[in-house]
Amino acid sequence: MRRADRLFRVVQMLRSGRMLTGAQLASKLEVSTRTLYRDIADLQANGVMIEGEAGVGYTLRRDMDLPPMQFTAEEMTALVLGARMAFAWGGEQTGAAAKDALRKIEAVLPAPMRAEMDMVQMYAPTSWMPKEQRQRIDALHGASVRTHIAAFIYEKLDGTVTSRRVWPLALVFWGGVWTLAAWCEKREDFRNFRLDRMREVVVLEEVFTPKRGQRLKDYMRSVVPEKEVKKMGLIR
């Protein structure tokens, strides 16, 4: 767990108004009491009004509680649906993060809005995507973010099998199918690869540095009108 996430959880647990000991908090967070005490001290130093002391317990001052988060009904629907779709169609890490994000939002919502979250009747089925493909999504997205070259075996629609080394630029979801937009070293051009036709995907330690004509914004210019690329924030 990232430290920022742990600090957030400390505050959320203390929002209950109950006095919680350092040992109780540390146990729930799966850290040592020493780490927990250091987290409490850092939160207090940054203005979070936590009362108490080691050996007694801690609570968050009610009059200094954080302001409630507010969303319209439409915004709430969009958030819940987006998280459900990320859980259903995304990678393992993305899906888990989507569920965690909803829990964090729910923790700071007023009671009436928490009830609205349960009233969103829009769902995405989760059973169709193999675990291997979910892991592939995470790996290739990580490669695109860290600019690492990826290698894999690819089977085209006609059954032709080739070995590819590519520069991952972005993942694109087409309502049932994920594709990887990449610069292909073999073809020396942009190519789209369906993730469900890849085998033996390996993210290499080698990094790539795209030049003009090889960047994501250049790829986007080749597939959508430039004004749409600007809307996406890829052209300043």
C-alpha positions as CSV (number, residue, x, y, z in Angstrom):
1,M,0.0,0.0,0.0
2,R,1.3,3.4,-0.9
3,R,2.0,5.7,2.0
4,A,-0.5,8.3,0.7
5,D,-3.2,5.7,0.6
6,R,-2.3,4.6,4.1
7,L,-2.6,8.1,5.5
8,F,-5.9,8.5,3.8
9,R,-7.1,5.3,5.5
10,V,-5.9,6.5,8.9
11,V,-8.1,9.7,8.5
12,Q,-11.1,7.7,7.3
13,M,-10.9,5.3,10.3
14,L,-10.7,8.2,12.7
15,R,-13.7,9.9,11.2
16,S,-15.9,7.3,13.0
17,G,-15.6,9.3,16.2
18,R,-14.5,6.3,18.2
19,M,-11.2,6.3,20.1
20,L,-8.9,3.8,18.4
21,T,-5.6,2.8,19.8
22,G,-2.4,2.8,17.8
23,A,-2.3,-1.0,18.0
24,Q,-5.8,-1.2,16.5
25,L,-4.9,1.1,13.7
26,A,-1.6,-0.6,13.0
27,S,-3.3,-4.0,12.9
28,K,-5.9,-2.8,10.3
29,L,-3.3,-1.2,8.2
30,E,-0.8,-4.1,8.6
31,V,2.0,-1.9,9.7
32,S,4.1,-1.6,12.9
33,T,2.9,0.6,15.7
34,R,6.1,2.6,15.2
35,T,5.1,3.3,11.6
36,L,1.6,4.2,12.7
37,Y,2.8,6.7,15.3
38,R,5.0,8.3,12.7
39,D,2.0,8.6,10.3
40,I,-0.1,10.2,13.1
41,A,2.6,12.7,13.8
42,D,2.9,13.6,10.1
43,L,-0.8,14.1,9.8
44,Q,-0.9,16.3,12.9
45,A,2.0,18.3,11.6
46,N,0.1,18.9,8.3
47,G,-3.0,20.3,10.1
48,V,-5.2,17.2,10.5
49,M,-6.8,17.7,13.9
50,I,-6.1,14.3,15.5
51,E,-6.5,14.1,19.3
52,G,-5.0,11.6,21.6
53,E,-1.6,10.0,22.4
54,A,0.3,6.8,22.2
55,G,-1.0,4.2,24.7
56,V,-4.4,5.9,25.0
57,G,-5.8,6.2,21.5
58,Y,-6.7,8.6,18.8
59,T,-9.8,10.3,17.3
60,L,-10.5,13.1,14.8
61,R,-12.0,16.2,16.3
62,R,-15.6,16.4,15.1
63,D,-15.5,20.2,14.9
64,M,-12.5,20.0,12.6
65,D,-13.8,17.1,10.4
66,L,-13.2,17.2,6.7
67,P,-16.0,18.8,4.6
68,P,-18.3,16.2,2.9
69,M,-17.8,15.5,-0.8
70,Q,-20.8,16.5,-2.9
71,F,-21.9,15.1,-6.3
72,T,-25.0,15.5,-8.4
73,A,-27.0,12.4,-9.2
74,E,-25.6,12.3,-12.7
75,E,-22.0,12.7,-11.5
76,M,-22.6,9.8,-9.0
77,T,-24.0,7.6,-11.8
78,A,-21.0,8.4,-14.0
79,L,-18.5,7.6,-11.2
80,V,-20.2,4.3,-10.2
81,L,-20.6,3.2,-13.8
82,G,-17.1,4.1,-14.7
83,A,-15.7,2.2,-11.8
84,R,-17.9,-0.9,-12.6
85,M,-16.7,-0.8,-16.2
86,A,-13.0,-0.5,-15.2
87,F,-13.5,-3.5,-12.9
88,A,-15.3,-5.5,-15.6
89,W,-13.1,-4.6,-18.6
90,G,-9.8,-3.3,-17.3
91,G,-6.7,-5.0,-16.0
92,E,-6.4,-6.6,-12.6
93,Q,-4.7,-3.6,-11.1
94,T,-7.1,-1.1,-12.7
95,G,-10.1,-3.1,-11.5
96,A,-8.9,-3.3,-8.0
97,A,-8.0,0.4,-8.0
98,A,-11.5,1.2,-9.3
99,K,-13.1,-0.7,-6.3
100,D,-10.8,1.0,-3.9
101,A,-11.6,4.4,-5.4
102,L,-15.3,3.9,-4.9
103,R,-14.7,2.8,-1.3
104,K,-12.8,6.0,-0.6
105,I,-15.5,8.2,-2.2
106,E,-18.2,6.4,-0.2
107,A,-16.2,6.9,3.0
108,V,-16.4,10.7,2.7
109,L,-20.0,11.0,1.3
110,P,-22.9,12.2,3.4
111,A,-25.4,9.4,4.2
112,P,-28.0,10.4,1.6
113,M,-25.4,10.3,-1.2
114,R,-24.1,6.9,0.0
115,A,-27.6,5.6,-0.5
116,E,-27.6,7.0,-4.1
117,M,-24.5,5.0,-4.9
118,D,-26.5,1.8,-4.2
119,M,-29.3,3.1,-6.5
120,V,-27.2,3.2,-9.7
121,Q,-28.8,0.4,-11.8
122,M,-26.1,0.3,-14.5
123,Y,-23.8,-2.7,-14.6
124,A,-21.0,-4.4,-16.7
125,P,-20.6,-8.2,-16.7
126,T,-17.2,-9.4,-15.5
127,S,-17.0,-13.1,-16.5
128,W,-15.8,-13.0,-20.1
129,M,-12.2,-11.7,-19.8
130,P,-9.5,-14.2,-19.1
131,K,-7.1,-13.5,-16.2
132,E,-4.2,-13.6,-18.7
133,Q,-5.6,-10.8,-20.7
134,R,-6.2,-8.7,-17.6
135,Q,-2.6,-9.1,-16.7
136,R,-1.6,-8.2,-20.3
137,I,-3.5,-5.0,-20.0
138,D,-1.7,-4.0,-16.9
139,A,1.7,-5.0,-18.3
140,L,1.3,-3.1,-21.6
141,H,-0.2,0.0,-20.0
142,G,2.8,0.0,-17.6
143,A,5.1,-0.3,-20.6
144,S,3.5,2.7,-22.3
145,V,3.7,4.8,-19.2
146,R,7.4,3.9,-18.5
147,T,8.3,3.9,-22.3
148,H,9.6,0.3,-22.2
149,I,9.7,-1.8,-25.4
150,A,7.4,-4.9,-25.5
151,A,7.9,-8.1,-27.5
152,F,5.3,-10.7,-28.3
153,I,4.1,-13.3,-30.8
154,Y,1.1,-12.0,-32.9
155,E,-1.4,-14.0,-34.9
156,K,-3.2,-12.0,-37.6
157,L,-6.7,-12.6,-38.7
158,D,-5.6,-14.8,-41.6
159,G,-3.6,-17.0,-39.2
160,T,-0.2,-15.6,-40.1
161,V,2.1,-15.6,-37.0
162,T,4.9,-13.1,-36.5
163,S,7.3,-12.0,-33.8
164,R,7.0,-8.3,-33.0
165,R,9.0,-5.7,-31.0
166,V,7.0,-2.5,-30.5
167,W,6.9,0.8,-28.6
168,P,3.6,0.8,-26.7
169,L,1.9,4.2,-27.0
170,A,-1.6,3.6,-25.7
171,L,-4.3,1.0,-25.1
172,V,-7.7,1.5,-26.8
173,F,-11.0,-0.1,-25.8
174,W,-13.5,-0.8,-28.5
175,G,-16.4,-2.0,-26.5
176,G,-15.4,-5.7,-26.2
177,V,-11.9,-5.6,-27.7
178,W,-8.7,-4.0,-26.5
179,T,-6.0,-3.0,-28.9
180,L,-2.5,-1.7,-28.5
181,A,-1.5,1.4,-30.5
182,A,2.3,1.1,-31.0
183,W,5.2,1.9,-33.2
184,C,6.3,-1.3,-34.8
185,E,10.0,-1.8,-35.3
186,K,9.4,-4.5,-37.9
187,R,7.1,-2.3,-40.1
188,E,8.7,1.0,-39.1
189,D,5.2,2.5,-38.8
190,F,2.3,2.7,-36.5
191,R,0.3,-0.5,-36.0
192,N,-2.7,-1.6,-33.9
193,F,-2.6,-5.0,-32.2
194,R,-5.5,-6.9,-30.7
195,L,-4.5,-8.0,-27.2
196,D,-6.5,-11.3,-27.5
197,R,-4.2,-12.3,-30.5
198,M,-1.0,-11.8,-28.6
199,R,1.1,-14.6,-27.0
200,E,4.2,-14.6,-24.9
201,V,4.0,-10.9,-24.1
202,V,7.2,-9.7,-22.4
203,V,8.0,-6.1,-21.3
204,L,11.7,-5.5,-21.8
205,E,14.1,-3.4,-19.8
206,E,14.9,-1.5,-22.9
207,V,13.3,2.0,-23.2
208,F,12.3,3.8,-26.3
209,T,12.5,7.5,-27.1
210,P,10.0,8.4,-29.9
211,K,10.9,11.1,-32.3
212,R,8.7,13.3,-34.3
213,G,6.4,11.1,-36.3
214,Q,6.6,8.2,-33.8
215,R,4.8,9.8,-30.8
216,L,1.3,9.2,-29.5
217,K,0.1,12.6,-30.8
218,D,1.4,11.6,-34.3
219,Y,-0.5,8.3,-34.1
220,M,-3.6,10.2,-33.1
221,R,-3.3,12.6,-36.0
222,S,-3.2,9.6,-38.3
223,V,-6.5,8.1,-37.1
224,V,-8.6,11.1,-36.0
225,P,-9.1,14.7,-37.1
226,E,-6.6,17.1,-35.6
227,K,-9.3,19.1,-33.8
228,E,-10.3,15.9,-31.9
229,V,-6.7,15.3,-31.0
230,K,-6.6,18.8,-29.5
231,K,-9.7,18.0,-27.4
232,M,-7.9,15.0,-26.0
233,G,-5.1,17.3,-24.8
234,L,-2.4,15.6,-27.0
235,I,-1.6,18.8,-28.9
236,R,-1.0,22.1,-27.0
